[in-house]
Amino acid sequence: MIHAPAPEPTHRLNGLDTLRATAILLVLMYHYAVVVSHQPTFGFLTTIGWTGVDLFFVLSGYLIGNQIMSSLARGRAFSLKTFFGRRLLRTLPNYYVILVAYLLFPAALGGTDTASVWRFLIFTQNIGLHYGETFTHSWSLCIEEQFYVVLPLAAVLISALPKSVRWGWLALATAIIAGMAVRGEAWLEHGRNLMDSSDFAARVYYSSFARFDELLPGVAIAMLKNFHGGLNAKITRRGNLLLACGVLMFAAIAYVFTNYQEIDGYGYSFSVMTFGFPMLAGSFAILTLSALSANSLLNRVRIPGAEKLALWSYAVYLAHKPLFKVLMAPLASWDIDVNAPLGITLIMAFSLFGGWLLYRLVETPFMALRAKWFPTVRSELDAHNERSGEMRAGTPE
């Protein structure tokens, strides 16, 4: 996370930190029920906790898209070598450490089935993945890594076209429609009572083609900011209205998913499966716009601990499920109820500590190497944005 030669910035966007901290907390609460308690320990927050990954997708789409679009909008040369070098040093070290842990301790950490090691190495294990298999929470990393390959290549190609911005918006719209089409086709082929949870996992929930479109609203924000500055300023000027709209839209979509995604006696809903995911991502995109607004409460209010949790979130995400599994046996031997406050506190605290340890011992040194091997070229505007925290909040660049 260290940028050479300048010291690491201390100012961040509170709003993006808050959203990222919220995302990891939602994931932790959801997986606590899946791995540990097997009941809604945190009530409604457990039920909707899976949406934390969708929030991560939107934030990643914006932050990665902004890196690419800001260079292209200013006419600077965009280095694919630097981009890929920085992304690999950002994502691979933590991921491979956790992967090695799964391979070394399959009895303690493994699931019902395990993909070939080479698929884990190249981030393709989400293809055909089912619930309960080994290292299932790496599915979202697969989609993001695949996205990080496609997006910069597509952006460079489109930028060479006449009227490239229009082509860029057309490509975004087409890709979102394609994602809906994939989910709709999955329902038509396996829908209603023909699609069980295993089919849903492999063909929709973990599928790259069925979930990649949730990163695109974040990319759209990056395009709006870099190519339509006047319109972006008008929109983000209404930060608190965006916050209210985003919260209400998320609440409505969460209610729909909770009550209508799978209907008793009918099966999965075509409309929710097809249109629900981009609508969910749309609500998070509105919240992201609010987080980028200088006058929004989401940006102006600094929640204690949110900055640190946002900073550690990638490491926490990777480490929490194996740590959940490791802690269950000793707590059971000590007769500590995992649904009681003490058990919940111990498991959550230890998982956060494990994520922090991974961040300090693995992620931080590699961020220093990244800054040394692939320094970024900064304009005065870049420096200003970094001081304001925009390029440091959420997913580290």
N, C-alpha and C positions, 0 to 999 in steps of 0.2 A: 504493500500500500504506500510505499515511499516513492515520491517523485524526485528524480535528480534533475538539477542540483538543488532545487528549492526544498525546504523542509516540508513535512506533511502539513497541509492546511488544517486549521482548527475550527473553521466555520463551516457549518453544514446547513442544508435545508431541512428544517425541523419536520416539515410535512412529509417528505420522502422517507426520512428516518422513521416517523410514526407509522407510515404505511408498511414499511418493510418489517418493522418490529411486530406489527399486527399480524402480518402474513405468517411469520415464523411461530407466533403464539397460537394462531389458529391451527397450523399443521401439528404442533406439539399436542394440543388438546384432542385433535382428531385421532392421531396415531396412539395416544394414550389409551383410548377406548379400543382401538383395533388390536394393539399388541398386549396391553397390560390388563385392563379392567373388564373388557368385553361388555361394557354397558356405558350409557351416556353420562360419564362422570361429571362433565361440565355442562350438562343440560343441552340447551339449544346450540351453544358454542361448539359442543362436540359434533352435533348433527351437521353444522355448516362448516366445520373445520377444514374439510377438503378444499374449500374455496381459497384457502391461503395460497395454494400452488397457482391458482389462476391469477391471483394478485401479483405473485412473483413474475408470472409470464408478462403481464402488462408492464410492470416496472422494468423488466429486462428489455422488453421491446423498445421502450422509450430510451433507456440509458445507452443501449448499444446502438440504436438507430440514431441517437443524437450525436454520438461520436462520428458516425459515418456521414450523416447529413450536414453536420457543421463544417466538415472539410470540403464537401462537394459544393455547398452553398457559397463558400468564400473563394472558390476557385483554386483551392490548394490541392496539391497532389495527394491522393489517398493511397497509402502504402498497404497493400494486402499482406506483405511480409511482416510489417510491424503489427498490424491488426491481429493476424493469426498468432504471431509469437507472443503477444501480450495476453491473448485469450487463453492459450495453452498453459502459460505459466500461472495464470489466474485460476484455472479450473482443475488442471490435472493433478497437482501434488496432493491436495486434500482428498480428492476422489480416489486416487490410487492407494493411499494409506488405508482408507476404509475398505476398499476392495480386497486388499491383502488380508485385512482382519477377517473378512468373510471367508476367504479361501483357506486361511490357517485354522479357523475354528468353525467348520461347517456344522458340527453337531449342535453347537451352542447358538449359532447365528443363522444357519441356513433355513430354507423353506421347503416346500413340497417338491420343487424342481429347480434346477440351476442351468442357465444358459452356458454355452461354451465360453471359455475364458476370452477368446479372441473377440467375441461379441461385446463383452464388457470393456475390452481395451479400446474398441472403436465406437462405442456408444450406439450399439444397435440392439441391445438386449430387450428393449421395449417392444420390438416387433414380435407379435404373437404372445406377449406376456400375459399371464393370468394372475389373479389374486393369490397371495400366499406364497409365491415363489421367492427365491433368494434375492435380496437387495432390491425389492420392488420399488422402493422410493427413489431409485436412480432413474426411473422412467422419465421424470421431468427434466433431468440433466441431459438425457439422450435427445429429447426434443429441442432443448436449448442449444446443445452443441451442433446438432444438425442445422438448426436455424442460423447459427453463427457462421456456418459455411455458405449457406445459400444467400443470406441477406446481402453481405458485402459484394459478392459476385454479381448478384442481380442489380444492385445499386450502381456499380461501376458500368455495367453494360447499358443500363437505362440512361445514365448520365451522358453517354456518348450520343444519344439520339436527339434530334431536333425536338423542341418543346418537351424536354425530358421530365419536367415537373408534372405535366399532364399525363404522360405515360406512367410516371410513378404512382399517381393517384389511381389510374386505371388498373395498374398491376395489383395494388393493394385491394381495391374493391373486388377484382376478379378472384384473388386468393381467398378472401373471406367467403365469397360465394362458393368457391370450390370446397372449403372446409364444411360448409353447411350441406353441400351436395354429397360429400362422403358420408356424413352421419345419416342423412336422409336415405341414401342407398343402403346403408347398413340396416336401417329399420325396415326398409322394403324387403330386404332379403331374409332378415332374421328377426323381424319385429314381432310385436304382440307377445303371445305366449311362446313363440318359437325362440326368442332370444333369452337365454338365461344369464346369470351374472357372469359366467365365464366368457360367454360370447361378447357381452357388453364390455368387459375388461379388455379383451384382445382387439376388438373391432372399433371401439369408441374411446374408452377412458384412457388407455395407455397408447393409443395409436397416434403416430406422428401426423398422419394425414388428417385425422379427425380432431386434433387439438392444437396444431401449429397456428391456426388463425387467431388464437387468443393473444399471441404476441403482437399481432398487427395493429390493434388500436394504439399500443405504445409507440410503434413506428409512425403511425399517423400523427401523433402528438409531436414527434420529432420533426416531421415534414412541415407541419403547421408552424412550428416555432422558427424553423430555419428558412422556409421559403415564403411564408405568409406572415411576416412579423407584425404588420398592422392588425390583421384579423386576430392573431394570437393575443396581442395586447388587449384588444377589446374583450375577448373571451375571458382571459385570466384576470381582468380588472374586477370581474364579478366573482371573486373567490369564495365568498360565503354562500352565495347562491349555488355555485357549483358543488360546494360541500353538501348542502342540503339536498340537492338533486341526486348527487351520487349516493348518499346514504339511503334515501327513499327508494331509489332504483335498485340498489343492492338488496334492501329488505324485501322488496316485491319479488325479485328474481329468486332470492333464497327461499321465500315462502313457496313459490311455484315449484322449485326443484324438490323441496321437502315433501310436498303434498301431491305433486302431479307427475314427477318424472317416471315413477312406476306405480301403476294403478292396480289394486287388487282385482283379480278376475279378468284383467285386460292385458297387462304387461307394460312395457315401456311406451311412453307417449311419443308419437312421431314429432309433434310440434316442439316439445321440450327438448328432445334429443337433438333435433335439427337446429333450432334457433336459440335454445337456452344458453349455450356456452358463449356465443358472441355477445349476447345481451348481458351476461354476467361480466365478461371482459369490458363491455361498454360502460357498465357502472363503475368499474375500477379505473377506466380511463378518465371518466369525469372526476373521480377523486384525485387522480394523478394531476389533472389540470388544476384542481384546487390546491394541491400541495405545491405547485409551481407558482401560485399566485401570492404576491407579496402581502396582500391585505387579507388573506384567508386565515381564519382561526387555526386551521390545520397547519399552516406555516408559521404563524406567529407564536403559537403556544408550544413550548418545549416540554415534553413529557420526560420526567427523570428516568434515566436508564434506556430510553428508546434509541439514543445514538449508539450506545455500546452494543445493544442487542442487534441493531441493524448491521453494525460492523462485523459481528460474529455470526450473522445469520447463516451464511453459506456453510461454515464449519458445523454449526449446530444442526442444520438440516441433515448433513451427511451422517453425523455421529449419533443422533438421538435414538433412532430405532435399535441399533445394536446395543446401545447402553441400556435402553429399556429392557431388552431381553436379558442382559447380563445381571441386572439388579433384581429381577423377579425371584430368582432362587434364594439369595441370601435374605431377602425380606420375608419370604415364606418361612424360612428356617427360624427367623426371629419372631415369627408370628405377628408380623406387622401387616395390617390390612391395607391393600393398595388403593382402596377407595376411601380410606380415612384420611384426614388432613395430614397426619404425619407421613404416611406412606406416599401420598401425592407429592408432598413437599420434598421428601428425600429423592424420589425418582426425578422430578423436574429439576431440582437443584443440581444433582449429580450430572444430568444430561447437559445442562447449560455449562457446567464446569468443564465437562469433557469437550464440548464444542469450543469453549474458550482456549483450552489447552491445545487443541488441534490448530486453532487460529494462530496462537503465539508460536508454537514450535515448528509448524510446517508452513502455513500460509504466509506469515510475515516475512520469513527469510526469502521465500521465493518472490515475494513482491519487491524486495530489495534487488534481487537479481534481475527482475523484469525491468525495473527502472534503469538499471545499469546497461542491460543488453538492448532494450528497446525503448529508449527515451522518446517522449512525445515532443513534437514541435508545437510551440505555443505562440499564438499571437497575443497582442495586448487584450483582446476581447476574451480569449481563452483564460488568461490569467485572472481577469476580473470575474468570470464565471466561476472559476475554481475557488477564488477567495470568498465568493458568495455561497459556496458549498454545493452548487448545482451539479458539478461533475464528480462529487464525492458521496452524495447521498444515495441511498438505495443500493443497488448492485454496484460494487466497486468496478471501475472501468477495466 
